[in-house]
Amino acid sequence: MYTPKIVIKKFFDLDFNKLYEKGYRIIISDLDNTLAPYTMNEASSELVNEIRKIKEIGFKIYLISNNKEKRIKLFKEMLEADGYLSNAKKPNPKRLECYLQQMQLDKTKIIAVGDQLVTDILCFNRLNLQSVLVKTIDSKTQKWYTKINRLREMSILKKMKKKNPEIYRKIEELYE
């Protein structure tokens, strides 16, 4: 359940044109340390421009975060995202599942991106979404509870090394 379908260095390394050709139309992305570091209080002009390009391809963008509404709503507005879910309570999939139903989003058309195996990838996989793991933008600014999750990831990665060595190697390469 912790194994991502795709492993890449950063969000913008995804080939959005190719994903669109394959029928994906929706990007659900974690915010903190996936799109922007915790220390960034507003979206950079570079981030705004890159998201705009993805939207021009035809994607809808939704932000999801365990963080408070004030922060994620600000990024939603700055990025002109199509929606957001704050206080998502990942890895529990219930709030995200309800949100997907409420927004009438087709799971088969969703690419879900995050930087943590223990919260993001587990949540996305529980919902049968196409999960993408990216390298954490800034590990030095992580919250204390995220640091605990990172310790849990170490034991998960040891098991993954045996069961899925190819994905394990890709994840290992992120942090070299």
C-alpha positions as CSV (number, residue, x, y, z in Angstrom):
1,M,0.0,0.0,0.0
2,Y,3.0,2.3,0.4
3,T,4.4,1.7,-3.1
4,P,3.9,4.6,-5.5
5,K,3.1,3.9,-9.2
6,I,5.6,6.6,-10.3
7,V,8.7,8.0,-8.6
8,I,10.1,11.4,-9.8
9,K,12.4,14.1,-8.4
10,K,9.9,17.0,-8.6
11,F,6.3,17.6,-9.5
12,F,7.2,19.4,-12.8
13,D,9.2,16.3,-14.0
14,L,5.9,14.7,-14.9
15,D,5.3,14.6,-18.6
16,F,1.9,16.3,-18.5
17,N,1.3,16.1,-22.3
18,K,1.9,12.3,-22.2
19,L,-0.4,11.9,-19.2
20,Y,-3.1,13.9,-21.0
21,E,-2.7,11.6,-24.1
22,K,-3.3,8.6,-21.8
23,G,-6.6,10.1,-20.6
24,Y,-5.7,11.7,-17.3
25,R,-7.5,15.0,-16.8
26,I,-7.1,15.8,-13.0
27,I,-4.1,16.4,-10.9
28,I,-4.5,16.2,-7.1
29,S,-1.4,17.4,-5.4
30,D,-0.3,17.7,-1.8
31,L,0.9,21.2,-1.1
32,D,3.5,21.3,1.6
33,N,7.0,20.1,0.4
34,T,5.4,18.8,-2.8
35,L,4.6,22.1,-4.6
36,A,6.0,24.5,-2.0
37,P,8.1,24.4,1.1
38,Y,6.5,25.0,4.5
39,T,8.4,28.2,4.8
40,M,6.9,29.7,1.6
41,N,3.8,31.7,2.6
42,E,2.6,32.3,-0.9
43,A,3.1,30.9,-4.4
44,S,6.1,32.0,-6.3
45,S,5.6,33.5,-9.8
46,E,7.5,30.4,-11.2
47,L,5.0,28.1,-9.5
48,V,2.0,30.1,-10.7
49,N,3.4,30.0,-14.3
50,E,4.1,26.3,-14.2
51,I,0.6,25.5,-12.9
52,R,-0.9,27.8,-15.6
53,K,0.9,25.7,-18.3
54,I,-0.5,22.5,-16.9
55,K,-4.0,24.0,-16.9
56,E,-3.5,25.2,-20.5
57,I,-3.0,21.5,-21.5
58,G,-6.4,20.8,-20.1
59,F,-5.8,19.5,-16.6
60,K,-7.9,20.5,-13.6
61,I,-5.7,21.1,-10.5
62,Y,-6.8,20.3,-6.9
63,L,-4.7,20.9,-3.8
64,I,-4.9,18.6,-0.8
65,S,-3.3,19.0,2.5
66,N,-3.4,18.0,6.1
67,N,-2.6,21.7,6.8
68,K,-5.1,24.4,7.8
69,E,-7.6,25.9,5.4
70,K,-6.1,29.4,5.5
71,R,-2.8,28.3,4.0
72,I,-4.2,26.0,1.3
73,K,-7.0,28.4,0.3
74,L,-4.4,31.1,-0.3
75,F,-2.4,28.8,-2.6
76,K,-5.6,27.7,-4.3
77,E,-6.4,31.3,-5.1
78,M,-2.9,32.2,-6.2
79,L,-2.6,29.1,-8.4
80,E,-6.1,29.4,-9.7
81,A,-6.6,25.8,-8.8
82,D,-10.0,24.2,-9.4
83,G,-10.4,23.2,-5.7
84,Y,-8.8,22.3,-2.5
85,L,-9.2,20.1,0.6
86,S,-7.6,21.2,3.8
87,N,-7.4,19.2,7.0
88,A,-7.5,16.1,4.8
89,K,-6.4,13.7,7.6
90,K,-4.2,11.7,5.3
91,P,-3.5,8.7,5.3
92,N,-7.1,8.1,6.2
93,P,-8.9,8.2,2.8
94,K,-12.4,9.1,4.0
95,R,-12.2,12.9,3.6
96,L,-10.6,12.6,0.2
97,E,-13.0,10.0,-0.9
98,C,-16.0,12.2,0.1
99,Y,-14.3,15.2,-1.6
100,L,-13.8,13.2,-4.8
101,Q,-17.5,12.2,-4.8
102,Q,-18.7,15.7,-3.9
103,M,-16.7,17.2,-6.8
104,Q,-17.7,14.3,-9.1
105,L,-14.1,13.5,-10.0
106,D,-13.5,10.3,-11.9
107,K,-10.8,8.3,-10.1
108,T,-9.6,6.8,-13.4
109,K,-8.6,10.3,-14.7
110,I,-6.6,11.3,-11.6
111,I,-2.9,11.6,-11.0
112,A,-2.2,12.1,-7.3
113,V,1.1,13.6,-6.2
114,G,2.8,13.7,-2.8
115,D,6.1,13.6,-1.0
116,Q,5.4,11.1,1.8
117,L,4.9,7.4,1.6
118,V,3.2,7.2,5.0
119,T,0.5,9.9,4.4
120,D,0.2,10.8,0.7
121,I,1.0,7.6,-1.1
122,L,-0.8,5.4,1.4
123,C,-4.0,7.6,1.1
124,F,-3.9,7.7,-2.7
125,N,-3.3,3.9,-3.0
126,R,-6.2,3.2,-0.6
127,L,-8.4,5.1,-3.1
128,N,-6.9,3.3,-6.1
129,L,-5.5,6.5,-7.6
130,Q,-2.4,6.7,-9.8
131,S,0.1,7.7,-7.1
132,V,3.2,9.7,-7.7
133,L,6.0,10.2,-5.2
134,V,8.2,13.2,-5.4
135,K,11.3,14.2,-3.4
136,T,10.6,16.5,-0.5
137,I,11.4,20.0,-1.4
138,D,12.9,21.0,1.9
139,S,13.4,18.3,4.6
140,K,14.9,20.9,7.0
141,T,11.5,22.7,7.4
142,Q,9.4,19.6,8.1
143,K,7.1,19.6,11.1
144,W,8.0,17.3,14.1
145,Y,5.2,14.8,13.1
146,T,6.5,14.6,9.6
147,K,9.9,13.7,11.0
148,I,8.3,10.8,12.9
149,N,6.6,9.7,9.6
150,R,10.0,9.8,7.9
151,L,11.4,7.4,10.5
152,R,8.4,5.1,9.8
153,E,9.3,5.3,6.1
154,M,12.7,3.8,6.8
155,S,11.1,0.5,7.9
156,I,8.7,0.6,5.0
157,L,11.6,1.1,2.6
158,K,13.4,-2.0,4.1
159,K,10.4,-4.2,3.3
160,M,10.0,-2.5,-0.1
161,K,13.6,-3.3,-1.0
162,K,12.8,-7.0,-0.8
163,K,9.3,-6.9,-2.4
164,N,9.8,-4.2,-5.0
165,P,13.5,-3.5,-5.6
166,E,12.9,-1.5,-8.8
167,I,10.7,1.1,-7.0
168,Y,13.0,1.0,-4.0
169,R,16.0,2.0,-6.2
170,K,14.0,4.9,-7.7
171,I,13.1,6.2,-4.2
172,E,16.7,5.7,-3.0
173,E,17.9,7.7,-6.0
174,L,15.7,10.7,-5.0
175,Y,17.8,11.2,-1.9
176,E,21.3,10.6,-3.3
